Amino acid sequence: MKQLRFRRLYHRLTLCCLCAALITSGMSSTEAVRLTIKPGASNLASHARAQDNSSSEADIIRFLEQATFGATEELINHVQAIGFKAFLEEQYNAPISPYPNLAPWPAQRPETCTGTCVRDNYTMYPLQVRFFSNALNGQDQLRQRVAFALSQILVVSGVQIRQPSSMAPYLNLLTNEAFDNYRQILYDMTLNPAMGDYLDMVNNDKANATGTIQPNENYAREVLQLFSIGVNLLNQDGTPQLDTQGQPIPAYTQEMIEGFAHAFTGWTYAAQSGQETRAHNPPYYLAPMQLYRDRRGVDLNHDKGAKELLSYPGALRPTLSPNQDGQVDLNQAIDNIFYHPNVGPFISKQLIQHLVTSNPSPAYVSRVAAAFNNNGLGVRGEMKAVINAILFDPEARGDLKTDADYGHLREPALFITNLCRALNATSDGILNDASRTMGQDLFNSPSVFNYYPHQYTVPGTNTQGPEFGIESTSTALARTNFVNTLIFGGLRLPAPATGTALNLSGLQFVAGNPATLTSVLDRLLLHYSMSAAMRSAIINAVSAIPASQPLQRAQTALYLVAASPQYQVQR
């Protein structure tokens, strides 16, 4: 059978790490993972049945990997009962699990704030804990999953925005608007104060009289390059348009960047309650930025000249008229971006990569871009239509994927949540240290280009694999170490933290039969895609452990599956 190319690549990287981890895994240890007996756990045995129903069930589990933070036994049964469409409708209407509204602290940390005070008020810790708690237990799984994908496209980083109180409104914006229109997302993100601080739009004023100070171009450049259209003109299938010499055609010019920079001038932080509005209000992150106006209502800091924007067939206002109000310029600039034909394929492909596969075919991108361009009712940019198109596409659905480049390496956060949800883990959400060690420090992206570049190509191949951009020998070993720790001891933390522990009761129940145990894991973690060689190796390893030690049998089988390339690469 043709093996997935991603898995071969990942296998080369991790083989020596996995061997070392197996030696030190503690498989002979009698230390038990803390158990919470789940009612009906014995029913797991019934799922290790002949393949009469495994095809539809396999796709249900794959669907839940794409639409949630991981399949659970409860959700598998629920989707089997109501179907994909009804499940998505439930998710679209599920109550939102928000990030906490935190009180801001002084920009300069008080000397009295040390230890946990620093952790809770000057790092992303409270938001990281809430992320994992929502991902593991939230009922709005699809909303949280899409918001997480959007946070990796429209990036703000805690490397610069140090207070969690400043970052929380940005995360809640993405969470609240994950199912809204992308035009609204672009507009609201443009006025989000964390974004304004991160990419220098806040207090970005018109040029001074001498011309020695010019509007900052940072946000203008990134909203084009990363948040909407990309650097080159695209066909609707996401492939680059080429000139007569076969070279990509740039999507914008430096003059257009300057035009947007001037269009975005004059905005400052919102005035806090009881404070007088100033040209440059003090930093405030709990409300959208506002256009500064003097007492006459004149937007003095906004550039009043004409501005060159994007030019394309049917472009809305490729040049902004002079002497317009700053609010009018902002709306017209956002429209000019939003209606560019690149936006559909550019954003659609990245969402496909985050939810389904790193290498969607041009036809897949084209179908999703068509849904972005028109939801069927003449509406452009409706996120629900885009999500439906991604998850119901033939390349997403189906019981068996044979394309060697299909799937993606599970990024650390999803690797953690998928494994924990599959094994009904109890957790306090303190999991970011594990994610950071694997290369993904949540909400602390090293740059506006995300944790990893979405166009990253696996070295030595022509295969896109964005998540491989943070994969190395050390992070591969960190993955196997995480699996080992979680399975053989649980993530135990000092009180009052409770840590994270898997529920292995169901696996222990079937551990008397190594073949059944292996089939249960094949179903739950690999949706029946385990190779024959892997199945044989696991059965042999489990059979070597006395049947009188069901916990160790369960731990061993689970470790070998979870640490394998066949699981690390989501198919």
PyMOL commands that set and color helices and strands:
alter all, ss='L'
color gray80, all
select helices_A, chain A and resi 5-23+41-47+54-67+73-82+84-92+116-122+125-137+141-151+164-176+182-190+193-198+218-225+254-263+326-338+343-355+362-373+383-392+412-422+432-437+466-470+473-488+505-510+514-526+532-543+550-562+565-568
alter helices_A, ss='H'
color red, helices_A
select strands_A, chain A and resi 267-268+290-291+307-308+319-320+408-409+426-427+500-501+569-570
alter strands_A, ss='S'
color yellow, strands_A
deselect
rebuild
show_as cartoon
